[in-house]
Amino acid sequence: MSRKEGKRLKRLFLHNLHNRLGAHFVEYGGWELPLYYESIITEHTYVRVSSAIFDLSYLGRIEVSGEGAESFLERHTTRSISRKMLGRGFYTLMLNEGGTIFADGMVYKLSGRIILSTNPLVTEKVYKRLKDDAPSGVSVRDVSEELLCLSIQGRRAQFHLQRLTDMELVRLKSGSSCEAYVVGAYEAVIGRVGYTGEDGFEILIHPSGGEQFYSAVLEVGTSEYLIPAGIGARNSLRIEAGFLLYDAEIDDNTFPTEAGLERFIDTDHDFIGKEAYLKRKEEPKTRCLVTLNVEGRRIPREGAQLFAGNELVGAVTRGTYSPVLSRPIALAYIKPEFSLPGTEINVEIRGKRAKATVVRKPLYIKKLAGR
């Protein structure tokens, strides 16, 4: 039994399958999750040159439906859901009354319902806020146990998934979703979205078809260069691509402009925190999120301090080794005057300082398959 602070960790519906595949597990957000199978670097590299499958079923999934569902959810999100076409899948923030980030997630606008996918650290509070505020006629349901979330990511993701669905995936544009059948018989929501910087798909499927679908993907991968991947590779991929993680780069105290997320705020509708956001965004920033290239082989970890001379100017949120760049990289918050690309600073790693340079993000820009 896995425990942390006396509480049993949740396990994925496909936990036994991952165990048979040789997964090495780690705790995250109250879950016992695959960290890696073969190695983080191998799985990272497969996504960059071919594809890998991730089990993201630890993410929360909240369904909002009923008359007025769109306008209700718009009050809680920073995106104009009513202006999005049916079938869109898009990133959104939820703000606190003071304009800081309450949560973030992906929205799937489907026929008759909207699904909000969230980080497991915020699922409970997001569900409570929506449930408590829902008017008569609007249904808010936690469907996390009714839908698995499996994701194929990588340059050849379309090629691999196309083997398992009749849906013509070439017609599914980035940021779009549809309802289709996979492995012949199982209804699923397929979204062309991802968190790796590559092409990719998230597949929401009932648990009854989850293992058959996952196994079918691996069978395709036996001859077509696709492997299972864990959250270790997902983290290093997202840092290369410049994507943010709740409880790392963003939390309840983060103001959207500090993290460079203002492009995900549509001010053409009313939402919780809008007034405070509009007022504060005109004020000078006290910190900025940047990407760092780090010299040497040592990886800066969460909280590693940044110095300009002897002045403390910031701290690392997360660091990793980049197989693409063959060097350590990191995301960090830093004083605005040191945030310009090309600025050289020092990062303290285990009592010693290493040189680091602020660089433009993302560090990795995807290439089209076959080019």
Number of C-alpha atoms within 10 A of each C-alpha: 5 13 13 10 6 7 10 13 18 17 16 19 17 15 17 12 14 21 13 8 12 13 21 16 18 15 16 16 15 16 19 20 26 24 21 24 20 16 16 22 17 15 25 26 19 22 29 24 16 21 29 30 25 20 26 19 24 24 20 26 28 21 19 26 20 16 15 15 22 19 15 20 25 18 20 23 28 27 26 21 25 14 9 12 11 17 21 19 25 22 17 23 21 24 25 19 15 18 23 23 20 24 23 25 21 18 24 26 24 18 11 11 15 23 21 26 22 22 21 18 17 19 21 14 13 21 20 13 11 19 16 10 15 17 15 9 11 18 17 23 15 19 16 17 14 12 21 29 24 20 27 30 32 31 24 25 23 21 16 23 23 14 14 16 18 13 17 10 16 10 8 16 12 17 16 20 24 22 16 17 17 24 17 11 10 16 16 21 21 28 25 25 25 20 21 25 25 27 24 26 27 24 29 22 22 17 17 13 17 21 15 14 20 20 12 17 22 19 13 16 18 11 8 14 16 26 23 23 30 27 20 20 25 20 22 23 29 19 28 26 19 22 17 21 17 19 15 14 18 21 16 15 12 17 24 20 18 21 17 13 13 15 11 16 19 16 14 10 16 17 24 18 21 24 14 15 22 12 11 16 15 9 8 9 13 11 20 19 23 28 26 27 21 24 16 11 11 17 22 25 19 15 17 20 21 26 20 14 9 8 8 14 21 23 22 25 23 22 26 21 22 22 17 14 12 9 16 20 27 26 28 27 23 24 17 17 11 19 22 14 14 13 14 18 20 21 27 18 16 11 8 9 15 18 16 23 21 22 17 15 17 16 18 19 12 14 14 11 16 6 4
